[in-house]
Amino acid sequence: MQKFNELQLAKELIRYPSVTPVDAGIMKFLEKKLKKLGFKTKILEFKEKGFKPVKNLYAKLGTKGPNLCYAGHLDVVPPGNIKDWTINPFQPSIKKGYLIGRGANDMKSSIAAFVSAVSIFLLQNKKFNGSISLLITGDEEGDAVNGTKKVVEYLKRKKEKINFCLVGEPTNPNRLGEMIKIGRRGSLTGKLTIFGLQGHVAYPHRANNPSTIIVKILKELKDIKFDKGTKDFEPTNLEVTKININNTADNVIPATAEATFNIRFNNKHFSNSIKKRLNKIFVKITKKYKSKFKIDYRVSGEAFLTKPNKTTFMIQNIIKKITKIKPKLSTTGGTSDLRFIKAISPGLEFGLVGKTMHKVDEAVSLKDLKILTKIYLNILQSYF
């Protein structure tokens, strides 16, 4: 049996320019490593019309229950302007106790830490009661259409049981050990188009200005008090992210106006109930101003909460013991692939400090990487 070093493995993973949804050979590389540890592996490529195909990996060691699954993603966001980096983002480098490279933080190093922890665990435990699995996607930073969502559907069809899922996303705001995520808010994006009537600005009575209408609608949307939040969640919030009026002339009242908004909502709401509420506002105001509207919605996920169970508290205690910080059980931040996995398994998220994710010179502290490996190893030892 082989022991994998987490730093060495993190560097190897960062070298693959796996900018979402490009695989660049990274799934095959990880598959080879897991096979050396005795995992049975399957690379699952999914395709859907209108979206790029994506490679995912499901690997499992053992056939008995319980099955502890680690979930993560090997795709990364684009590096942006490479000239802004102090290194080539896909040629990892160590500087002042930090490993720098795209994916160092979100979340190739976390995957490396878990695989390293598994390799150490297997050296100490030739036989253990249960199975360990990894669900790794290449579509978390992208459309999330051909990734974890489809792997979960595949596992359902195969009647594959997962008893608990640990997602390795960077969950800590400032220090390793601060935060475990036990749920996430839902995310709903709306793209609104208002159709007015084009005309000369000197003769407004002969036109119908869509910008006036869209401003009134956006004001009403921003004034909605959805809720006051809950014990586990922040209040639901709406942010306008784009306002577009495609007009090249200053003396013309435009024909159309567009706006995009995003709502992060807690578990007091479902996306459908929010849509109904917003649609009433669009109908009311456009009717008053004798115009028409079109709305396109995209739901990234519903709000969810994993009720803490004995595994949650066991993990919380291990983190506290190793880091000397009691992690807060939180639902803050964006959304994660746990929104799909929750359909088949309870779970939580715990990984690195997320300060530099998606940034130039994305980095992970070498000390944190070592500690995270130790935490993951302790979780495996306690779980089995």
N, C-alpha and C positions, 0 to 999 in steps of 0.2 A: 504493500500500500504506500502511496506517495503523499507527502505533505506539501501543500501549496503555500507559498508565501504571499500574503495579501498585497504587499507593495509591488512585488514583481508582477503579479497577476493584474493589478490595477493598471500598471504601465502598459502591459501587453494589450489590454482592452482599449485603452485610450488611443493606442496607435491606429486603430481601425477608424477611418473617417465615416462613421455610421450616422451621418446627418439624416434625420427622419425624412422619408421612410427607407433610405438606402441601407442595405444590409452590409455591403462591403466585405462579406466573408466572416463577419464576427460571430454569427450563430454557429457556424461549422467549427470555428475555433473553440468556443465554449463547450460545444457538444463533445469534442475530442477530449477536453480536460475532464469533463464529467464521466465520460466512458472509462477513463483511467481509474476513477474512484469506484467503478462498478455500477454506475447509473445506466438504466435503460432509457434511451432518449428517442425523441421524435421531433423532427423539424416540421412545423405546420405552416404551410404557405397559404394564405387566404387572398382571394381576389373578389372585388365587387365593382360593378360597372361605375365608372366615373371616379374611381379611387385607385391609387397605385397599389400593386400587390405588396404584401408584407410577410416577412419570415418571422416566425415565433418558435419558441422551443419549450417542450414539456419534457422534463426528465424526472425519473423516479427510481429510488433505491429502496428495495424491499417490497413485499406484497401485502404484509399484514397491516392492520390498523393499530393505533391511530396514525393518520397521515398528516405530518406537519409540512406545510408548503411555504416556500419563500417566493415572493413575487417581485419582479422588478422589470426595468426596461434598459435595453442597450442602445436605443436610438438617442441622439442628442440634438440640441437646437443648433442652427448654423453659428459659426464662430463670429460672424459679423466682419468688420474690417480687420484683416489679419495684421495690418501695420500697427494697430492699436495694442496688440499682444506683445509681451516681452519675449515670448517664445513662439515657435510654430505650435498651434493648438493641438495638433495630432502627433507631436513629438514631445512626450511628457518630460518634464524637467523638475529637479528638486532644488528649491531655493529657500534658505532660512527656515528649514523644518517643515516646508509645505511641498506637496506634489501638485504641480500646475499642469493643466491640460483640459481640453473640452470633455466634459463628462466626469471629471475628477470628483465633483461634488454631486452631480445629478446625472446618473447615479452608478457609474461603473465601479467606483471604489467600494461602494456598499455591496455590490454583487461579489466583488473580489473578496471582501471580508467574510461573506457568508460561505463561499466555496472553500476558503482557507479554513474556516471554523469547522466545516463538515469534514475536511481532510484530517484535521487533528482529532475530531470526535471519533472517526472510524479507526484511527490508529489505537485509540484507547478502548474502543468498544467494537470488537469483531462482530459480536451479535448484539442486537438491540430489539426491543419489542415495538415494532411499528415500521413506518416508512417515512422517508424524507423526499420531498419533491421540490422542483423549481419550475415556476411558470414565468418565462422570460419573453417579453414582447419587443418588437421593433416599431411599435406604433403608439407610444404613449405621448410623445411630444407633437404628434401630427393629428390626423383626423380621428384617431381612435376607433376606426371602423373595422379594420382588418387585423386588429391586435387582440388584446386580452378578452374583449367582448366575444370574439369568435372562438377563442381558445376555451372559454367557459362553456359556450354552446357545445363544442366538441366533447368536453369532459362530461357534460350532462348526458350526451348521447351514449358515451362509453360507460355510463353509470360509475364514473370515477368519484370516489368519496374523498373530500378534503375535510379534516376535522378542525384545523385552525390554520389561518394564513397570516404570515408576517410579511408585510410590504416594506421594502427597504428604502423608501423615499426619504430625502433629507427633511427631518421633522423639527430639528432644534433651531430656535432663532439665533442664539448667541453661544451657548455652551452645550457640549454633548451631555445628554442626560436630563435636559430641561423638559422635554415634551414628547408625549406619545399621542398620536392621532387616533381617535376611536370613531370618528365620523367626519363627514364633510358636508358643506352646504351644497345645494343644487345650483346649477348654472343654466340660465336661459338667455339667449341672445335674440334680439329682435331687429329686423331691418325694415324700417317704415318708409314708404314712398307716398308723398301727397301729390295729387294731380290737380293743378290749378288751370289757369287760362293765361297764356302769354299775351303781352301787350306793351304799349308804350308807357313809360313811367309818367309822362305828362297827362295821360288819360286813364287813371287807375280804375275809373268806373266801367271801362270797356274790357278790363282784365280781372283775373282773380288770383291774387298773389299767394302761392303755396307756402312761401316763407313765413307769412303771418300766421298761417294755420299750424304749421309745424312747430313754431315757437310756443303757441298756446298749448298744443298737445304736450310738448316736452316739459313745460312748466307744470302742467297738471300731473304728469308722470312723476316728476321729482318731488311733488308735494304729497304723494301717497305715503301714508304711514302704514306699512304692511303689518308690523307687529312690534312688540318691545323686546323681542328675543326670548330665549328660554334659559333654563338652568344650564343646558349644554351648548346652546348656540347664540351667536351674536344676532342682532336684529337684521331682518331682510333688507337688502340695500340695492337701489337701482342707480347705475351710472351711465350717462350719455357718453359714448365713446367717439362718435363721428357725426358731423353735420355737413352735408354736401349739397351745394347748389351749383350745378354745372352751367354756368352762364358766363359768356365771354364779353358781353356788352354791359356797360353801366347804365344805359338808358332803356333797358328792356326788363320788364317784369317777367321772371322765368315761368316756365310751364310746369316744372316739377321741383320738388325739394325732398331730400333724403336724410334720414338720421338712423344711426345704429345705437342700441343701448344694450347693456348687460345687467341681469339681475342675479345676485347671489342670494338664494333663499334658504331658510331653515326648514326643519321638518314639521312646521305648522302648515306648510303649503305643498301642493303638487304643481308641476308646471302647467297642467291643464286649467287649474282653477285660476292661476295668475293670468294666463292667456285670455280667459273669459272676461276677467276684470278689465284688462287693458283694451280689449276689443270694444267694450262698451264705451270707453272714452273716445276711441278713434271714430266710432259711429256717431256719437253725440256731437263732437266738434266739427267733423267734416259735413255732417248734415246741416248744422247751423250755418256753415260758410259755403254751402252748395258746391262741395268738391267731392272727390273720391280718394280712396286710399288703398294701398296694397301693403300687407304685412307678411314677412317671411320669418318664421321662428326656427331656431336651432337649439335643441336641448342637449347639453353635454352630459347631464346626469341629474337624477333627483337627489334630494337631501337624504342622508342616511346616518344612522347611529348604530354602532355595535354595542349592545348592552355589555358592560364589562363582566367577564366571567373569571373562573379561577386561573385560567391561562393568562388573562390580562394582568391580574394582580401578581402572578408569579413573575411575569416579565418586568412589571413595575418594580418589584422588590429586587430583582437581579440588577437592574439599572442603578437603583439607589445604592445597593451594596458596592458596586464597582465604581460609580462616579461620585458617590457621596451627595448626590442630588436626588430628591424625590421627584420624578417626572410628573408633570401636570397632564391629566387626561383632557385632550383638547379637540375641537372641531374647526379650528381656524384655518385660514389659507385657501388655496385653490381647490381643485378637485383631483382625485387620483383614481387609479385603476381598481381600487378597493370597491368603487361604486358598481363594478361588474361582478367582482369575486363574491361580494356579499350575497349574491343569489344562490351560491352553493356552499358558503362557509362563513363562520364568524372570523373576525380578524382585527388587526390593528396595524398601524404604521410606525416604524421606528428606524431611523437612519442617522445620517451625519448632520452637521450644522449647515443650514441652507443659505448662509450669508452670500456666497459667491455664485450660486447657481444662475445660469444663463448670462453671466457677466463675462467681460474680458478678463483674462488671467484667472479663470475659475480654478479654485484650489481646495485641497483638503490637507488638514494638519496630519502629519505622520503619526503623531501621538494619538490623535482621535481615531485614526485608521486601526492602530493596534488595539485601542480600548474597545472599539466597535466589534472587532474580531473576537475579543475576549467575551464581550456581552453575548454575541451570537453563539459562541461555544457553550457558555453557561446555560443559555436557553435550551440548546439541544440536550445537554446533560440533565437538566431539570425536567424537561418535557418527557424524556424517555426513561 
